[in-house]
């Protein structure tokens, strides 16, 4: 199974493409405050994406509100809350 995982940090977006348990591609992009977090995440996914990817997972530090399902996190990920 080919999958992509993305780790969103305060200063970077790290994307990896996995073939089963093997990492077959990886990219790390710094988050440019002028273009934003979402742009870095999209570009990192695009850089490792292939047509046979079956799933994409995203990890980000923070808490999810059980009341309304929104992400409660630090300022560096606040841009994601509007998407």
C-alpha positions as CSV (number, residue, x, y, z in Angstrom):
1,X,0.0,0.0,0.0
2,X,1.4,3.4,-1.0
3,X,0.7,6.2,1.5
4,X,1.8,9.7,2.3
5,X,2.2,11.1,5.8
6,X,2.7,14.8,6.6
7,X,4.0,16.2,9.9
8,X,3.2,19.9,10.3
9,X,5.5,21.6,12.8
10,X,6.0,25.2,13.8
11,X,8.7,25.8,11.2
12,X,8.4,23.0,8.7
13,X,6.2,20.5,6.8
14,X,7.7,17.1,6.5
15,X,6.1,14.7,4.0
16,X,7.0,11.0,3.4
17,X,5.8,8.5,0.9
18,X,5.6,5.0,2.2
19,X,5.5,1.7,0.4
20,X,4.2,-0.6,3.2
21,X,6.7,0.1,6.0
22,X,9.5,1.5,3.8
23,X,10.1,5.2,3.3
24,X,10.6,5.7,-0.4
25,X,10.5,9.5,-0.7
26,X,10.8,12.3,1.8
27,X,10.8,16.1,1.7
28,X,11.1,18.8,4.3
29,X,10.0,22.3,3.5
30,X,10.4,25.3,5.8
31,X,7.2,27.2,6.4
32,X,7.5,30.6,4.8
33,X,5.4,33.1,6.8
34,X,4.7,35.1,3.6
35,X,3.0,32.1,1.8
36,X,1.8,30.2,4.9
37,X,1.5,26.8,6.4
38,X,-1.1,25.5,3.9
39,X,1.1,26.3,1.0
40,X,4.0,24.4,2.6
41,X,1.8,21.4,3.3
42,X,0.5,21.3,-0.2
43,X,3.9,21.6,-1.8
44,X,5.4,18.9,0.4
45,X,2.6,16.5,-0.5
46,X,3.0,17.3,-4.2
47,X,6.7,16.6,-4.0
48,X,6.3,13.0,-2.9
49,X,2.9,12.2,-4.5
50,X,2.5,9.5,-7.1
51,X,-0.7,8.3,-8.9
52,X,-1.0,5.1,-6.9
53,X,-1.1,6.8,-3.4
54,X,-4.1,5.2,-1.5
55,X,-4.2,7.4,1.6
56,X,-2.8,10.6,3.0
57,X,-2.4,11.2,6.8
58,X,-1.6,14.5,8.5
59,X,-0.2,15.0,12.0
60,X,-0.2,18.3,13.8
61,X,0.5,19.1,17.5
62,X,-2.5,20.4,19.4
63,X,-5.7,19.4,21.0
64,X,-9.0,18.7,19.3
65,X,-12.1,20.1,21.0
66,X,-14.5,17.2,21.7
67,X,-17.3,19.7,21.7
68,X,-17.0,21.0,18.2
69,X,-14.1,19.0,16.6
70,X,-11.9,22.0,16.0
71,X,-8.2,22.1,16.4
72,X,-6.9,23.9,19.5
73,X,-3.2,24.5,18.9
74,X,-0.4,26.9,19.1
75,X,-0.2,30.0,16.9
76,X,1.9,28.4,14.2
77,X,-1.0,26.2,13.2
78,X,-3.9,28.7,13.6
79,X,-4.0,29.2,9.8
80,X,-5.1,25.6,9.4
81,X,-8.3,26.2,11.5
82,X,-9.8,28.2,8.7
83,X,-9.4,25.4,6.1
